[in-house]
């Protein structure tokens, strides 16, 4: 780090370091604790997006990190601003997304007095973030910011939190900007690749599972070429479907909530599992049942950019410390075994995937969400970005939509509600020429739906599909299973979401029947405005395959004297 002959304020040095690191977009809710940074933004080449709530701002930054692999940047004020931003930090941690949160802090002379809005951020964020620090010396601001980028992007990516004492930001410093350092791409050794080749040659029922972060379009293409050459069936982990083209002849589907039973059986019966980039945590592992813990019955090859994840839950037969990008590019040197039976098995796996998500089963009500997802699948461009939060409505996306390209899916692996709208706002700002569609449940939308105002303010014509069934659907489903007929705290009375869109200055339309959706979607796109399509869904249509009534009846029947134990499954 070199000194400069023209001293800057620490706030100016901070923003200059962001620019040097390649940052072009910043998401924030303003606060008096970092006014000096807001002033420094005024004269720098940065696009500042002013959000309506810190949770939405943090989720926008996380979505940028998730899709680009470079840290999303968020600024919030002390105390309430920091606590509001916590959901975005948790998402970044669970989803392995690089994010840097800058939080205003009370002046250094007031610390440890429980001053106005004072929070100990190390204690608050210590269990969620990769690194939490409070900058105590103004001269070290560039050093801290530079280190934050390295920590957020290195190994298993994740969130970093830096607290900024208010008085520190206005001090003038001579410290210069630190030159940027690209993330280190840990590469597999020749011995690793040779061992993998031998294991693949000896396997009869292998399967690959792709997950995690630190992927790229080039890595996805390289792995696709490798899978085709080796006739290797490929599944994707929960909400990572964009890592492998759904129409690739080796695509076997995605693991998550209510996956294809044929895929689950195929993994259980595999003699070799190649897990690349992911952790195979609770949801994709179906409650840690697909692979035995700690020693899987299948031969496991685990490839991960963070050596601490290798052997953390599953003891692999072969552990490869490498990023998915470097590992995928290294596979081109391998020669495939001659195994016609494997090609037949891979073709069968792909056929089973296509059949599972081809045609929705009819559901109660005049509007069939499955048919609408299929229509979007057939009409959205291949580079369209689809975002969503959490809720049972998302199971229709997972089953019937087909992601074709890297960087087209943004959804929280953490299962956080309220994510779809802010993620769509951020990604439309990042990619203004691409179609961006956000799916939200009714309860889901109203957790961060105020960020629709941000879309209107910045002229970002996203399309938000609100799936309104008047309940917290996922919780009602579990409630009926565990306490059939005893409804408590899961019913919602909702506004007119289409009217809400118009009140914000956007386009809004209500869709009550499946056949009305194509025209409403076309009208939304033609409006050139941020849009909300309010889908009226029968609450009985709780999943693509069952109803609330059937769940309740099954649960009640299981409680009757002499009843057989119910079958388990999603």
C-alpha positions in Angstrom: 0.0 0.0 0.0 1.5 3.3 -1.0 0.9 6.7 0.6 -0.6 9.6 -1.3 0.5 13.2 -1.3 -3.1 14.4 -1.3 -4.7 13.2 1.9 -8.2 12.0 1.7 -10.8 11.3 4.3 -11.1 7.8 5.5 -14.5 7.6 3.9 -13.1 8.7 0.5 -10.3 6.2 0.8 -12.9 3.5 1.5 -14.9 4.3 -1.6 -11.7 4.6 -3.7 -10.8 1.1 -2.6 -14.2 -0.2 -3.7 -13.7 1.3 -7.1 -10.2 -0.2 -7.3 -11.7 -3.6 -6.5 -14.1 -3.3 -9.5 -17.3 -2.4 -7.6 -19.8 -0.6 -9.7 -23.0 -1.0 -7.7 -23.7 -0.4 -4.1 -27.0 -1.0 -2.2 -27.8 0.9 0.9 -30.3 2.5 3.3 -28.8 5.8 4.4 -28.0 6.7 7.9 -26.3 9.5 9.8 -23.6 7.1 11.1 -21.9 7.0 7.7 -22.8 10.3 6.2 -19.2 10.8 5.2 -19.3 7.7 3.0 -22.6 9.0 1.4 -20.7 12.2 0.6 -17.8 10.3 -0.9 -20.2 8.4 -3.2 -21.2 11.7 -4.7 -17.9 12.2 -6.6 -17.1 8.6 -7.5 -18.0 6.4 -10.4 -20.4 4.2 -8.5 -24.1 3.5 -8.9 -25.8 3.8 -5.5 -29.2 2.1 -5.2 -31.2 3.5 -2.3 -33.4 0.7 -0.8 -36.4 0.8 1.4 -35.3 -1.6 4.2 -31.9 -3.0 5.1 -33.0 -6.6 4.7 -33.8 -5.9 1.1 -30.6 -4.0 0.6 -28.5 -6.9 2.0 -30.4 -9.4 -0.2 -29.8 -7.3 -3.3 -26.1 -7.4 -2.5 -26.2 -11.1 -1.8 -27.9 -11.8 -5.2 -25.1 -9.9 -7.0 -22.5 -12.0 -5.2 -24.4 -15.2 -5.9 -24.6 -14.5 -9.7 -21.3 -12.7 -10.4 -18.9 -14.4 -7.8 -17.7 -10.9 -6.8 -18.8 -9.5 -3.5 -22.1 -7.6 -3.4 -21.7 -4.4 -1.4 -24.2 -3.1 1.2 -24.1 -0.1 3.5 -26.4 0.2 6.5 -26.5 2.4 9.6 -25.8 1.3 13.2 -28.2 -0.5 15.5 -31.6 -1.0 13.8 -30.0 -0.8 10.4 -27.6 -3.6 11.2 -30.2 -5.8 12.8 -32.5 -5.4 9.8 -29.7 -6.5 7.5 -29.1 -9.8 9.3 -31.3 -12.0 7.0 -29.1 -11.1 4.1 -26.0 -12.1 6.0 -27.5 -15.4 7.0 -28.4 -16.1 3.3 -24.9 -15.3 2.2 -23.5 -17.6 4.8 -25.7 -20.6 4.0 -25.5 -20.0 0.2 -21.7 -19.5 0.2 -22.1 -16.0 -1.5 -19.5 -13.3 -1.3 -20.9 -10.2 0.4 -19.5 -7.2 2.3 -21.7 -5.4 4.7 -20.4 -2.0 6.0 -22.2 -0.9 9.1 -22.1 2.5 10.7 -20.9 2.6 14.4 -21.0 5.1 17.2 -17.9 7.2 17.7 -14.9 5.6 19.2 -15.1 7.9 22.3 -18.5 6.5 23.1 -17.8 2.8 22.8 -18.7 0.4 25.6 -21.2 2.8 27.1 -24.3 1.4 25.4 -24.5 4.6 23.4 -27.4 5.4 21.1 -27.9 2.4 18.8 -24.6 0.9 19.8 -24.2 -2.8 19.0 -21.3 -5.2 19.4 -21.1 -6.4 15.8 -18.5 -9.1 16.5 -20.9 -10.7 19.0 -24.0 -10.1 16.8 -22.6 -11.4 13.5 -19.8 -13.7 14.7 -21.8 -16.9 14.1 -22.9 -15.9 10.6 -20.1 -14.0 8.9 -16.6 -15.3 7.8 -15.0 -12.2 9.4 -16.4 -9.4 11.5 -14.2 -6.4 12.4 -14.4 -2.9 13.6 -11.9 -0.5 12.1 -10.2 1.4 14.9 -7.5 3.4 12.9 -8.4 5.5 9.9 -5.1 4.9 8.2 -5.9 1.2 8.0 -9.2 1.6 6.1 -7.8 0.6 2.7 -6.1 -2.4 4.3 -9.3 -3.6 6.0 -11.4 -3.2 2.8 -8.9 -5.0 0.7 -8.8 -7.9 3.2 -12.6 -8.0 3.2 -12.6 -8.8 -0.5 -10.1 -11.6 -0.1 -12.0 -13.2 2.8 -15.4 -12.9 1.1 -14.2 -14.5 -2.1 -11.6 -17.0 -0.9 -12.2 -20.7 -0.1 -15.9 -21.1 0.6 -17.2 -17.6 -0.1 -19.4 -15.8 2.4 -20.2 -12.6 4.1 -17.8 -10.1 5.8 -19.0 -7.3 8.1 -16.9 -4.2 8.7 -18.1 -1.6 11.3 -17.2 2.0 10.7 -17.0 4.3 13.7 -18.6 7.6 12.7 -15.7 9.9 13.8 -13.1 7.7 12.0 -14.7 8.4 8.6 -13.9 12.1 8.6 -10.2 11.8 9.6 -7.8 12.6 6.8 -5.3 9.9 6.0 -2.2 9.5 3.7 -2.7 5.8 3.1 -3.0 4.9 -0.5 -5.3 2.4 -2.3 -4.3 -1.3 -2.1 -3.9 -3.0 -5.6 -6.7 -5.5 -6.1 -5.8 -9.3 -5.9 -8.0 -11.8 -7.8 -9.4 -14.7 -5.8 -7.0 -17.7 -5.8 -8.2 -20.6 -8.0 -7.1 -23.7 -6.1 -6.4 -26.3 -8.8 -6.5 -30.1 -8.6 -3.2 -31.9 -8.7 -2.3 -34.4 -11.5 -2.5 -37.1 -8.9 -6.1 -36.1 -8.0 -7.1 -36.2 -11.6 -5.4 -39.5 -12.2 -7.1 -41.0 -9.1 -10.5 -39.7 -10.3 -10.0 -41.2 -13.7 -9.3 -44.6 -12.2 -12.4 -44.5 -10.0 -14.6 -43.5 -12.9 -13.2 -46.3 -15.0 -14.1 -48.8 -12.3 -17.6 -47.5 -11.6 -20.7 -48.9 -13.2 -23.3 -46.6 -11.7 -21.6 -43.2 -11.2 -23.4 -39.9 -10.7 -22.3 -36.3 -10.3 -23.9 -33.7 -8.1 -23.1 -30.0 -8.7 -23.6 -27.4 -6.1 -22.1 -24.5 -4.1 -20.5 -21.4 -5.6 -17.3 -20.3 -7.4 -18.6 -21.6 -10.7 -18.5 -19.7 -14.0 -20.1 -20.1 -17.4 -16.8 -21.6 -18.7 -16.7 -24.1 -15.8 -20.4 -25.2 -16.4 -19.6 -25.6 -20.1 -16.5 -27.6 -19.4 -18.3 -29.9 -17.0 -21.1 -30.4 -19.5 -18.6 -31.5 -22.1 -16.9 -33.9 -19.6 -20.2 -35.4 -18.6 -21.2 -36.0 -22.2 -17.9 -37.6 -23.0 -18.1 -39.9 -20.0 -21.8 -40.5 -20.2 -22.1 -39.4 -16.6 -25.5 -38.5 -15.2 -25.5 -35.1 -13.5 -27.8 -33.8 -10.8 -27.7 -30.3 -9.3 -28.1 -29.5 -5.6 -30.9 -27.5 -4.1 -31.5 -24.2 -6.0 -28.4 -24.7 -8.1 -30.2 -25.9 -11.2 -28.5 -23.2 -13.4 -25.2 -25.0 -13.0 -26.2 -27.6 -15.6 -28.3 -27.2 -18.8 -31.7 -28.9 -18.2 -31.8 -30.2 -21.8 -28.2 -31.6 -21.7 -28.4 -35.3 -22.4 -26.8 -36.1 -19.1 -29.1 -34.0 -16.9 -30.7 -36.1 -14.2 -32.6 -33.4 -12.4 -32.2 -31.4 -9.2 -32.2 -32.3 -5.5 -34.2 -30.4 -3.1 -37.7 -30.4 -1.7 -39.9 -33.1 -3.3 -37.3 -34.3 -5.9 -37.9 -37.0 -8.4 -38.0 -40.3 -6.5 -36.2 -41.9 -9.4 -33.3 -39.5 -8.9 -33.2 -40.2 -5.2 -33.1 -43.9 -5.9 -30.4 -43.5 -8.5 -28.1 -41.7 -6.0 -28.8 -44.2 -3.3 -27.9 -47.0 -5.7 -24.8 -45.3 -7.2 -21.4 -46.9 -6.7 -19.6 -43.5 -7.2 -20.8 -40.0 -6.3 -18.8 -37.1 -7.6 -19.8 -34.1 -5.5 -18.4 -30.8 -7.0 -18.6 -27.5 -5.1 -21.5 -28.4 -2.8 -21.8 -29.6 0.8 -24.8 -31.8 0.3 -26.4 -30.4 3.4 -29.8 -31.2 5.0 -32.2 -30.3 2.1 -30.4 -31.9 -0.9 -29.3 -34.9 1.1 -33.0 -35.5 2.1 -32.2 -35.1 5.8 -28.7 -36.7 5.5 -30.1 -40.0 4.2 -28.7 -40.1 0.7 -25.2 -40.6 1.9 -24.4 -42.2 5.3 -22.7 -40.0 7.9 -19.8 -40.0 8.4 -18.8 -42.8 5.9 -21.0 -43.0 2.8 -21.7 -46.5 1.4 -21.1 -45.1 -2.0 -17.5 -44.2 -3.1 -17.5 -40.4 -2.6 -15.3 -38.0 -4.5 -15.7 -34.6 -2.9 -14.4 -31.5 -4.7 -14.5 -28.2 -2.7 -12.6 -24.9 -2.7 -12.4 -24.9 1.1 -10.4 -27.7 2.7 -12.3 -27.4 5.9 -15.4 -28.7 4.1 -13.6 -31.8 3.0 -14.5 -34.5 5.6 -16.5 -32.1 7.7 -19.7 -34.2 7.3 -18.9 -37.0 4.9 -15.6 -38.8 4.8 -14.7 -39.0 1.0 -12.8 -41.8 -0.7 -11.1 -39.0 -2.6 -10.9 -35.4 -1.4 -9.9 -32.8 -4.0 -9.2 -29.3 -2.7 -10.1 -27.2 -5.8 -12.5 -24.6 -7.0 -15.3 -25.9 -9.3 -13.9 -23.6 -12.0 -10.4 -25.0 -11.9 -11.5 -28.5 -11.4 -14.0 -28.5 -14.3 -11.4 -27.1 -16.7 -8.9 -29.8 -15.7 -11.3 -32.6 -16.7 -10.7 -32.0 -20.4 -7.5 -34.1 -20.2 -9.4 -37.3 -19.2 -10.2 -40.1 -21.6 -13.5 -41.9 -21.1 -14.0 -45.6 -20.5 -15.9 -47.6 -23.2 -19.1 -48.5 -21.3 -22.2 -48.7 -23.5 -24.4 -49.8 -20.5 -23.5 -46.5 -18.8 -24.7 -44.5 -21.8 -28.0 -46.3 -21.6 -28.3 -45.6 -17.9 -27.5 -41.9 -18.4 -30.1 -41.7 -21.2 -32.6 -43.3 -18.9 -31.8 -40.8 -16.1 -32.4 -37.9 -18.5 -35.6 -39.3 -19.8 -36.8 -39.8 -16.2 -36.0 -36.2 -15.4 -37.9 -34.9 -18.4 -40.9 -37.0 -17.7 -41.1 -35.9 -14.1 -41.3 -32.3 -15.0 -43.1 -32.4 -18.4 -46.8 -32.1 -17.6 -48.4 -30.9 -14.3 -51.0 -32.9 -12.6 -54.3 -31.0 -12.4 -54.9 -29.2 -9.1 -57.9 -27.7 -7.4 -59.0 -24.3 -8.5 -59.3 -22.3 -11.8 -55.6 -21.4 -11.8 -52.9 -24.0 -12.2 -49.5 -22.7 -11.2 -47.8 -25.7 -12.9 -49.3 -24.8 -16.3 -48.1 -21.2 -15.8 -44.6 -22.3 -15.0 -44.6 -24.5 -18.1 -45.8 -21.6 -20.2 -43.0 -19.4 -18.9 -40.5 -22.3 -19.6 -41.7 -22.4 -23.2 -41.7 -18.6 -23.7 -39.0 -17.0 -21.6 -35.6 -16.5 -23.3 -32.8 -18.8 -22.3 -30.9 -16.0 -20.5 -34.0 -14.9 -18.5 -33.3 -14.7 -14.7 -35.8 -16.3 -12.4 -35.7 -15.4 -8.7 -37.9 -16.6 -5.8 -38.0 -16.6 -2.0 -39.4 -19.4 0.1 -42.7 -21.2 0.1 -44.5 -24.1 -1.4 -45.1 -22.2 -4.6 -41.4 -22.7 -5.3 -41.9 -26.5 -5.7 -43.6 -25.8 -9.1 -40.6 -23.8 -10.2 -38.1 -26.6 -9.2 -40.1 -29.3 -10.9 -41.4 -27.7 -14.1 -39.0 -24.8 -15.1 -35.9 -25.7 -17.0 -32.8 -23.6 -16.4 -30.6 -23.6 -19.4 -27.7 -21.3 -18.6 -25.4 -20.3 -15.8 -26.5 -17.3 -13.8 -30.2 -17.6 -14.5 -31.4 -18.8 -11.1 -31.3 -16.7 -7.9 -33.0 -18.3 -4.9 -32.0 -18.8 -1.3 -30.5 -22.2 -0.3 -31.1 -21.0 3.2 -34.9 -21.0 2.6 -35.3 -17.4 3.5 -38.6 -15.7 2.7 -38.7 -12.2 1.2 -35.8 -12.8 -1.2 -37.3 -12.9 -4.7 -38.2 -9.2 -5.1 -34.9 -7.6 -3.9 -32.9 -10.2 -5.8 -34.9 -9.4 -9.0 -34.3 -5.6 -8.5 -30.5 -6.1 -8.1 -30.2 -8.4 -11.1 -32.3 -6.2 -13.4 -30.0 -3.3 -12.4 -27.0 -5.5 -13.2 -28.4 -6.9 -16.4 -30.9 -4.3 -17.8 -31.3 -6.1 -21.2 -32.3 -9.4 -19.6 -35.8 -10.5 -18.6 -36.1 -10.9 -14.9 -39.1 -12.7 -13.3 -39.6 -12.9 -9.5 -41.9 -15.5 -7.9 -43.2 -14.7 -4.5 -45.8 -16.2 -2.2 -48.4 -13.8 -0.7 -46.7 -14.0 2.8 -43.3 -14.0 1.1 -43.9 -10.9 -1.0 -45.0 -8.8 2.0 -41.7 -9.4 3.8 -39.7 -7.3 1.3 -42.3 -6.2 -1.2 -41.6 -2.6 -0.4 -38.5 -3.0 -2.7 -40.9 -2.9 -5.6 -40.8 0.9 -4.9 -37.0 0.7 -5.6 -37.7 -1.0 -8.9 -40.1 1.9 -9.8 -37.6 4.5 -8.7 -34.8 3.2 -10.9 -37.0 2.2 -13.8 -36.3 -1.5 -13.5 -39.1 -3.4 -15.3 -39.1 -6.7 -13.4 -42.2 -8.9 -13.4 -43.3 -10.1 -10.0 -45.6 -13.1 -10.0 -47.4 -13.2 -6.6 -48.9 -16.6 -5.8 -51.7 -15.7 -3.4 -53.4 -18.6 -1.6 -54.3 -16.7 1.5 -52.1 -18.8 3.8 -48.6 -19.4 4.9 -48.7 -22.5 2.8 -45.6 -24.4 3.9 -46.4 -24.0 7.5 -50.1 -24.9 7.0 -49.0 -28.1 5.2 -46.8 -29.1 8.1 -49.5 -28.1 10.5 -52.1 -30.3 8.9 -49.6 -33.2 9.0 -48.8 -32.8 12.7 -52.0 -31.3 14.0 -54.7 -32.1 11.5 -57.7 -29.7 11.5 -56.2 -27.5 14.2 -55.5 -24.4 12.2 -53.5 -21.8 14.1 -51.6 -18.6 13.0 -51.3 -19.6 9.3 -54.2 -17.7 7.7 -53.7 -14.4 5.9 -55.9 -11.5 4.7 -54.2 -10.0 1.7 -54.3 -6.7 -0.1 -55.1 -6.3 -3.8 -51.5 -6.8 -5.1 -52.3 -5.5 -8.5 -53.7 -2.3 -7.1 -50.6 -2.1 -4.9 -48.4 -2.2 -8.0 -50.3 0.6 -9.5 -50.1 2.6 -6.3 -46.3 2.3 -6.4 -46.3 3.5 -10.0 -46.0 0.2 -11.7 -48.3 -2.1 -13.7 -50.6 -4.5 -12.0 -53.0 -7.2 -13.2 -55.0 -9.9 -11.4 -55.0 -13.4 -12.9 -57.8 -15.7 -11.7 -57.7 -18.3 -14.4 -54.8 -20.1 -16.0 -55.8 -19.0 -19.5 -55.6 -15.4 -18.5 -51.8 -15.5 -17.7 -50.2 -15.2 -21.2 -52.1 -12.0 -22.0 -51.4 -10.5 -18.6 -47.7 -11.3 -18.9 -47.5 -9.8 -22.4 -49.3 -6.7 -21.1 -46.9 -6.4 -18.2 -43.9 -6.6 -20.5 -45.4 -4.1 -23.0 -46.0 -1.6 -20.2 -42.2 -1.1 -19.7 -42.9 -0.8 -16.0 -42.1 -2.9 -12.9 -45.1 -5.2 -12.8 -47.0 -7.4 -10.4 -49.2 -10.2 -11.6 -51.5 -11.3 -8.8 -52.3 -15.0 -9.1 -55.4 -16.1 -7.2 -54.6 -19.7 -6.2 -56.9 -22.2 -4.4 -55.3 -23.0 -1.0 -56.1 -26.6 -1.5 -53.4 -26.7 -4.3 -50.6 -27.0 -1.7 -48.1 -29.0 -3.8 -47.9 -30.3 -7.4 -49.1 -33.7 -6.2 -51.5 -33.4 -3.2 -54.0 -31.1 -1.4 -54.5 -29.9 2.1 -57.6 -32.1 2.5 -55.6 -35.2 1.5 -52.8 -34.4 4.0 -55.4 -33.8 6.7 -57.3 -37.0 5.9 -54.1 -39.1 5.9 -53.0 -37.6 9.3 -56.4 -38.2 10.9 -56.5 -41.7 9.5 -53.2 -42.5 11.0 -54.5 -41.6 14.5 -57.5 -43.9 14.4 -57.3 -47.0 16.5 -55.8 -49.9 14.6 -54.5 -47.7 11.8 -51.4 -48.8 9.9 -48.4 -46.4 10.3 -48.4 -43.8 7.5 -45.9 -43.9 4.7 -43.2 -41.3 5.1 -42.2 -38.9 2.3 -42.6 -35.5 1.0 
